[in-house]
Amino acid sequence: MDGTFWSKIAISSVILGLSMLVFNMFSTAPDLSKMLLPPVHASATAQELLDTVVLSRFEIAVKEQGHLARAAFAIDNSSVHDIKNIEILCTLFDAAGEEQGRDKWVIYDTIKAQTNGIFSTTLNRYVTRKASSSQCQIVDMKKITSPLIAIHRGDATGSGGHQNTGNDMHGDARH
């Protein structure tokens, strides 16, 4: 082991120490999360239904082991539209009120018009343990519209729903 070996070890240790220091400085900077996280904007559909589709209650809980995040949402739909694919964005805060990150959940169920629903999901995703409170809002949803094509089923009498047209092309021709 000569001097170049020990100099490479020393340089690597200094670079590692400096990179850990820089990482620690950036991770604890309160303005960094505001720079990296864009402002929250709701879609046009969510803005249109903002007064009639309401996230009335929410709760985000993180288990210590395995980073399991349990989210529960209560949604009131007092609109005239059935809705589905409701995207909910939650901003997480620590005890000092500093923003710790955001997470998005999607409720794929349908909420009929003039009803409400309570939805609970447990996901294995990383959510910081520093989070002590959250603020959630609906950022997108889809209105359920009537289908463009309607299929009419035939009756059970064996004609398949078709009426006899009397057309000679169907084998009814008499010579």
C-alpha positions, 0 to 999 in steps of 0.5 A: 500500500503506497501513498496513492492508495491512501490519498485516494481513500482520503479524497473519497472520504472528503467527497463523501463527507461533503456530499452528505453535508450538502444533502443534509443542508438541502433536505432541511431547507424549508424553501426547497420543498416549495421549489420542487413542489409545484402549486396545486391546480384543480382541473376544469371539471373539478373547478366546475363541480367545486361547490357540489362535490365536496371532500367533507372529511379525510384522514391520513395515517402512517404506520411506523413499520413498512411505511403503510399509508392508510387514507380515508376519505368522505365525499359528498356529491350533491351535484346532478352528475354521477362522478368517478375517478376522483383524484385527491391530492394531500399535502403533508405537514410536520409538527412545525407546519412545514410542508413535507411532501404531497401524495395523490390517491384516486377513488375509482368507484362511482358516486351517484348524484345526490349521494355520498361515499366513504372510501378507505385504502391502504397502500405500501408507499413511502410517506414521511414519518415526520408528517403530523397533519395533512390538507387534502383537496379534490383536484380532478374527477370525471363526470359519467355521461350516457353512452354514445351507442345504445344496444337494444336486446331482442325479445325471447321469441326466437326472432332475435328482435327482428321483425319480418320485413316481407322481403323476398331476398330472405328465402320467402320467394315463391315461384 
